[in-house]
Every structure is written in C-alpha cells, then in structure tokens.
Amino acid sequence: MKILIISQYFWPENFRINELTEDLVKSGHELTVLTGYPNYPNGDIYKEYKKNNAKYSRYKGARIIRVPIMPRKRNKFNLILNYLSFLFSSIFLGYFKLRKTNFDIIFTCQLSPVTIGITSAFYSKTKKCPQIFWVLDLWPDTLEALDIIKNKFLIRFLKTLVNWIYGRCDLILAQSKKILKEINSYPSARNTSYFPSWGDSELFKKETKPAIEIKNKKIFTILFAGNIGKAQDFPNLIKAVEILSSKNNNKFRIILIGEGSEKNWIKKEIRKRNLNQYFELHKSYPIKRMNSFFLHADALLVTLLDKKVFNMTIPGKIQFYLSSGIPIIGMIGGEGANIIKEANAGVVCKPGDHIKLSKIIFKMINLNKNDLKKMGKNGKEYCEREFSREKLLNKLNKIIIKEINKKKIYKVK
C-alpha cells in the first residue's frame, strides 16, 4: 500500500510518528512523509539540516518531502507564522512535489496546529483517497487552556474549522478515551476510535551505560524529560522544591532534560530562589539515548496544568515512563493520573497542588528500594498489557487496510 503521512513534525525531531513510520515500512508499505524543516523544540532550523539537507530526505526506508516553514522561535507571533507557513507550503509546494505520486491512503498526525487538517483534506480530495486523522492535541481547547486565545469569536471560528476538518476524515483516532468523547461531541465526527501512544520497552531492554552528561551522585534523583513549557506547570514544581528546601531537606535533586518556552524562566527562578543545589538542567537528546539518562533516575516526574483539556490527555511521556520500569511522581489529573494509579506505578497529587507535591516527593525519597522497584515493575507490566508498541501498530496496520478496502468497495458500487 502507498501511504502518505502528513505531519508538521518529523525526524530528526522526537515524535511518535517517527516510530509509526518505521513500523509501517517494516509491514511492507511504501511510505512518503510530507513535513516541514526541523525546528522543534529550540525554535530554529536545525544546523545539521542546513549543512546537509539531503541527509534528511529518507528515514528507515520512507521518502521525506520537506517544505519550507518559518521557524517557531520563542514567541507567539513567530509561532503563528510557523503554523501558517506550513499550511501554505504543505499545500502549494507540497502539491508540486507530490503531483506525480498517487496514494492509497493518507495518515495525518495532528499535534498543534489543527490546521494540518486542511492540508490532509486537500490531499484526500485531490488524490482521491481516504484519510485517517490521529488527534493528539485538542484544538481550540489547548489554546484556551494556555491563554493563547481568549477572543470568543476566534474560539467559535476554530471550533467551526475543527468540525469542518472532522467531517472530511474517513476515520478519526483519539489518543485518550476522554478526547474520543470530546471528538464525538462534534456533529461531523462520524467514524472514531481510541488509539493511544505506546511505550518503548525495547529501548529499555538494551544494555547501556549511564549518560556521562550527568554526574553520579549518591542522592535521590528525580528526572523529567520532555517539553519545558507553560503546560507543564513548573512554577508549582519550584514552589514544592522551595518548601522542601525550607525544611533543610537536601537528599534529592531534580534533573530537567529538554527545551521549551519556559526554560529561561526556570533558570532565572532557580537562581532567584537559591535552589541551584536541587536542579540540574540539560538540553534535549534523541529518544534512543534516554535509557542512558534514565539509569540515573530513582523516579520520573510528570506535571500538567489543572485544565480540562489536559485532564483529558494522556501525556506521551506516561507510556514512555511506564515502559522504563522506574516509578513515577505525578502532579497531574484526569486520565493520566488514573493510569498511574491503576498501574500502581507511582504516587500522584492533583495538578497545581504544590504543597501535596512536596509531600509526595518527600514520601518517595524515604521509601525503601524494594517498594520503589515494585512500583516500577508494576508500571512496566501495565504498559506491556495496555500500551504495547507491537500490538498497537499491528492494530493500526489492520485499520489502514480496512479503510483502504472500504474505499475500494465504495468505488465499485
């Protein structure tokens, strides 16, 4: 089968769509990926890409068609330009590059922005093939939650746009059951299904040495890996650490690995509040290296703002954390919190509750190693049951074939 994957973000940027592409190629499909110039999360086009863009024209057997986009930088104006530039480039330049290629189906990975649905609808129409739309980020709900958009007229317009996009999808996949319910509230959403992200247990089965970038210390180490943005609610994390520091609790450190809009703010706050001994900040690294960093960790941290849309979301890092076999500390609500509790894979408090977060950090620091190992083991076993990469991608392969066959039957009729 010839599959067109549409995603604004793709390798060498770290997203699950990379693994999905690799597995579909292994299943015998012919893959083409339409994407932009890599610039996430730092906000600038990757230097390595600028030096040798030909090196990034293929990935694990898939052909990559890249279109120019404005780099997202670190401000709202540039982010809007980034979104709009991909929309227009993907349609006009993308069509020119793909004009001689036919496809059996389109698979669209919808992170931010939802306007990628306009691109996928365009190609579904012009290439006369069905499209599957994988919703990983709810719009305009996420924009409202982060106070990016407050104008009621604009919010209504975006909801109308989302309804239009959903109406042009042959199948909509939702990354959580609560998001699935929200999608089904749109009148145009006809064919929908739950399809979460997966863990990566294979990565953690590989033998490796601890990352040399982190100093070995005989101290309880909490590690956070991922986007460092407003949604992750770092102000309340810093408040929790401040409470622990006021009680002269210096038996732990928190390692932050990643980039994002709030990283500079965090650096300033750490200095301002004299919390340098508790935090270590590192840049972003490829997923394939994460097991070496996780070897330093006694617990893994996940935090999100107390907003309706985030309580409906399963942060991708939860499956990743579970598959590592390391216990989780969570300041998170909704579906993400329920998974950690159901798996008995860590300790959780409500989002925004920095006082309770300080207490559960203290609790974890003082747990014996056997209890910590038990939590980690519980998480790993749960992940293998519920979020197996092999099972989920086999399921997706069947879904793709089914949608293609449905379209063929319809054409015959």
Order of alpha helices (4+ residues) and beta strands (2+ residues): beta-alpha-beta-alpha-beta-beta-alpha-alpha-beta-alpha-beta-alpha-alpha-beta-alpha-beta-alpha-beta-alpha-beta-alpha-beta-alpha-beta-alpha-alpha-beta-alpha-beta-alpha-alpha-alpha
